[in-house]
């Protein structure tokens, strides 16, 4: 793997953190004149995709319009979430248009569950649980988009998965 990929993942994590800080003050809702449908005005990301929500980030907007609803994301979660809520921690978009979400699930009577979901054109391609700490520092792609890269909270470890959810390796972020 190249050092460029690690640098790209770290930059993605920094951009996601900056977007999270900026999001709190910029999101607002406005009713349209034609029947009261709501548009969400949101800071623009380079891909056009952003996680959004009133209290927790539980849906995905694309250029200000809902792309994935909370129901879409909850139904795709790879573990049961009875009486639970979830939050989108990070998202990334591959060059081929695949959208990957890093999601924290909080079941009412159990330990938190982390998962990665891969979507294309609003269709779920894959969803799989991952160990806690897998993507606390960010999420991105590696190997030309073939692998999902989760960055540990301290930014020192990158965990790689295939798009089908198979573990593909763990490496020091400093060794790339």
C-alpha positions as CSV (number, residue, x, y, z in Angstrom):
1,X,0.0,0.0,0.0
2,X,1.3,3.5,-0.6
3,X,1.8,6.4,1.7
4,X,-0.5,8.4,-0.5
5,X,-3.5,6.2,0.5
6,X,-2.8,6.7,4.2
7,X,-2.5,10.4,3.6
8,X,-5.8,10.5,1.7
9,X,-7.5,8.6,4.5
10,X,-6.1,10.9,7.2
11,X,-7.2,14.0,5.1
12,X,-10.7,12.4,4.8
13,X,-10.9,12.0,8.5
14,X,-9.9,15.6,9.0
15,X,-12.4,16.8,6.5
16,X,-15.1,14.7,8.2
17,X,-14.2,16.2,11.6
18,X,-14.3,19.7,10.2
19,X,-17.7,19.0,8.5
20,X,-19.1,17.7,11.8
21,X,-18.1,20.9,13.7
22,X,-19.4,23.1,10.9
23,X,-22.7,21.1,10.5
24,X,-24.1,22.0,13.9
25,X,-24.6,25.7,13.0
26,X,-25.4,25.5,9.3
27,X,-28.2,23.0,8.9
28,X,-31.7,24.5,8.7
29,X,-35.1,23.4,7.4
30,X,-37.3,25.5,5.1
31,X,-40.8,24.7,3.9
32,X,-41.5,25.0,0.2
33,X,-44.5,27.0,-1.1
34,X,-45.8,24.0,-3.0
35,X,-47.4,21.8,-0.4
36,X,-45.1,22.1,2.6
37,X,-42.4,19.6,1.5
38,X,-39.2,20.3,3.3
39,X,-35.8,20.9,1.8
40,X,-32.7,20.7,3.9
41,X,-30.0,23.3,3.4
42,X,-26.7,21.9,4.4
43,X,-23.0,22.7,3.9
44,X,-21.7,21.2,0.7
45,X,-19.2,18.3,0.7
46,X,-17.0,17.5,-2.2
47,X,-19.1,14.4,-3.1
48,X,-22.4,16.1,-2.4
49,X,-23.2,13.4,0.3
50,X,-23.5,14.4,4.0
51,X,-24.9,12.7,7.1
52,X,-27.7,14.7,8.7
53,X,-30.4,14.6,11.3
54,X,-32.1,16.7,14.0
55,X,-30.5,15.1,17.2
56,X,-28.3,12.4,15.7
57,X,-27.0,11.9,12.2
58,X,-29.4,9.2,11.0
59,X,-29.9,9.9,7.3
60,X,-27.9,10.8,4.3
61,X,-28.5,13.9,2.1
62,X,-27.2,14.3,-1.4
63,X,-27.0,17.9,-2.5
64,X,-29.5,18.9,0.1
65,X,-32.1,16.3,-0.6
66,X,-32.7,13.0,1.3
67,X,-30.8,10.2,-0.3
68,X,-31.1,7.5,2.4
69,X,-33.8,7.7,5.1
70,X,-33.3,6.6,8.7
71,X,-35.6,3.6,7.9
72,X,-33.3,2.6,5.0
73,X,-30.2,2.7,7.1
74,X,-31.9,1.0,10.2
75,X,-33.3,-1.9,8.0
76,X,-29.9,-2.4,6.5
77,X,-28.1,-2.7,9.8
78,X,-26.5,-6.2,10.0
79,X,-27.6,-6.8,13.7
80,X,-31.0,-6.5,15.4
81,X,-31.5,-3.0,16.9
82,X,-34.6,-3.5,19.1
83,X,-35.6,-0.3,20.8
84,X,-32.4,1.3,19.6
85,X,-31.1,4.2,17.8
86,X,-28.1,4.6,15.5
87,X,-25.8,7.3,14.3
88,X,-23.8,7.7,11.1
89,X,-20.2,8.4,12.2
90,X,-18.5,8.8,8.8
91,X,-19.2,8.4,5.1
92,X,-17.1,8.1,2.0
93,X,-17.7,7.9,-1.7
94,X,-15.6,5.8,-4.1
95,X,-14.7,6.9,-7.6
96,X,-17.2,4.3,-8.9
97,X,-20.1,6.0,-7.0
98,X,-20.3,3.5,-4.1
99,X,-21.3,5.2,-0.8
100,X,-19.9,3.6,2.4
101,X,-21.3,4.5,5.8
102,X,-19.8,3.9,9.2
103,X,-22.7,3.4,11.6
104,X,-22.8,3.1,15.4
105,X,-25.8,1.1,16.6
106,X,-27.1,1.4,20.2
107,X,-29.4,-1.4,21.1
108,X,-31.5,-0.7,24.2
109,X,-30.5,-3.8,26.1
110,X,-27.1,-4.7,24.7
111,X,-23.6,-3.4,23.9
112,X,-23.1,-0.9,21.1
113,X,-22.6,-2.4,17.6
114,X,-20.5,-0.9,14.9
115,X,-21.3,-1.6,11.2
116,X,-20.3,-0.6,7.7
117,X,-22.9,-0.3,5.0
118,X,-22.1,-0.1,1.3
119,X,-24.8,1.5,-1.0
120,X,-25.0,2.2,-4.7
121,X,-27.9,4.2,-6.2
122,X,-29.9,3.8,-3.0
123,X,-29.5,0.0,-3.1
124,X,-27.7,-1.8,-0.3
125,X,-24.8,-3.8,-1.7
126,X,-23.3,-5.0,1.6
127,X,-23.5,-4.5,5.4
128,X,-21.4,-6.1,8.0
129,X,-20.5,-5.6,11.7
130,X,-17.1,-4.5,12.7
131,X,-15.2,-4.4,16.0
132,X,-15.4,-1.3,18.2
133,X,-12.7,1.2,17.3
134,X,-12.5,0.2,13.7
135,X,-13.6,3.5,12.2
136,X,-13.4,6.0,15.1
137,X,-10.8,8.1,13.3
138,X,-12.4,8.0,9.9
139,X,-13.4,5.9,6.9
140,X,-12.2,5.8,3.3
141,X,-11.1,3.5,0.4
142,X,-7.8,1.8,-0.4
143,X,-6.4,-0.2,-3.2
144,X,-8.1,1.8,-5.9
145,X,-11.5,1.6,-4.2
146,X,-11.5,-2.2,-3.8
147,X,-11.0,-2.1,-0.1
148,X,-12.8,-0.2,2.7
149,X,-10.3,1.5,5.1
150,X,-11.3,2.2,8.7
151,X,-9.0,4.4,10.8
152,X,-8.7,3.8,14.5
153,X,-9.6,6.7,16.9
154,X,-5.9,7.5,17.5
155,X,-5.2,7.5,13.8
156,X,-2.5,4.9,14.1
157,X,-4.1,1.8,12.7
158,X,-5.9,1.2,9.4
159,X,-8.2,-1.9,9.2
160,X,-9.1,-3.1,5.7
161,X,-12.1,-4.9,4.5
162,X,-13.3,-6.2,1.2
163,X,-16.6,-4.7,-0.1
164,X,-18.2,-8.0,0.9
165,X,-17.1,-7.5,4.5
166,X,-14.2,-9.9,4.7
167,X,-11.3,-8.8,6.8
168,X,-8.4,-7.9,4.5
169,X,-5.7,-6.8,7.0
170,X,-4.7,-4.4,9.6
171,X,-1.7,-2.1,9.2
172,X,0.0,0.7,10.9
173,X,-1.1,4.0,9.4
174,X,2.5,5.2,9.6
175,X,3.8,2.3,7.6
176,X,2.0,3.2,4.4
